[in-house]
Amino acid sequence: RLPPSGKPLITKRLAAWWALAAGVVVALVFVATDHMWRATGTLALTLLGAAVLRVVLPVEGAGGLVVRRTAIDVAMLVLLAVAVALIGFNLDLTSLR
């Protein structure tokens, strides 16, 4: 919901957004060490975790995860998690020697 002023809500803290950032960093470490399936799983689970946090936390607690309405934010995070998982786990990573 919009505040009474009609302007979009702007949170002062990133709050739970740091959980998403930490998961992305861990996934990038797996990519750098050539563990693509672990990176895919980590990133997909991080996005699903962010969706859960967006549902259960109040707006101030969710912080940077708040973009639109809760339903839209959660749907986008889940959709992105599914897309990352489907694409990442279907990659053919065998060497072409």
N, C-alpha and C positions, 0 to 999 in steps of 0.2 A: 504494500500500500504506500501511496505517496504521503508524505507529511502534510499537515494542514496548509503549508505555504504553497503546495502544488509543485514544488521543485523536487527533483529526484533526491533520494536519501544518499548522503555521502558519509561513509563511515570514517572515523578518525584513525582507526587502527586496521592493520591487515589481518590481525588475529589468526583465525584458522587457515588463512591462505598459506602460512608458513609450512603447514603439513603437506600441502600440494607441492610447494617449492622443494621441500626436502625429498619427496618421492621422485620428483623429476631429476634432481641431482643424483640420487642413487641410480636411477635408470640410465643416466648419461655415463656414470662410472661403469656400469655393465656394458654399455656400448663401446666405451673406450677400451675395455679389456676383452672385447670380442665375444661377449656372452649375450647374443641377441635375443634368445628365448627368455632369459632371465630379465633382460631389459623390457621386453614386451610385457611379460607378466607383471613386473614391478610397476610399469607405467599404467597398465590397465587397472590394477588393483588400487593404485594411488588415485586414479580418477573416480573409481567407484567409492573409495573412502571419502573423497571430497564431496561426492553426491550425498552420502550418508550424513556427513558433517553439516551440509547445507540444509538438510531436512531437520536435524535434531537441534541445532544451535539457533539461538535467537539472532536477529540481524546484527546486533553489535558483536556477538560472539563469532559469527561467521565471517565478519570483516570483508576481506577482499574477495571472498567467494560470492558475495552478493553482487549480481549484475542486473538481473531483471527480477521477475516474480519467482518465487521458490520453485514452482512447477516447471517453469521454463529452464531455470538454472539446472535443476536436477535432470531433466530430460536431455539437455545438451551434454552434461557430464557423462551420463550413462551411454548416450549414443556415441560419444567420442571414445569411451572405454571399450565398447563393443567393436567399433571400427578399428581401433588400435589392436585389439586382440585378434580379430579376424585377419587383418592384413599381416600382422607380425608373425602369427603362428602358421600362416600359409606361405611365407617366403621360402623359396628354395635357396638355401645358403650353402649348397654343396659347391666345392671348387670345380672350376672348369679347366681341368688339366688335360 
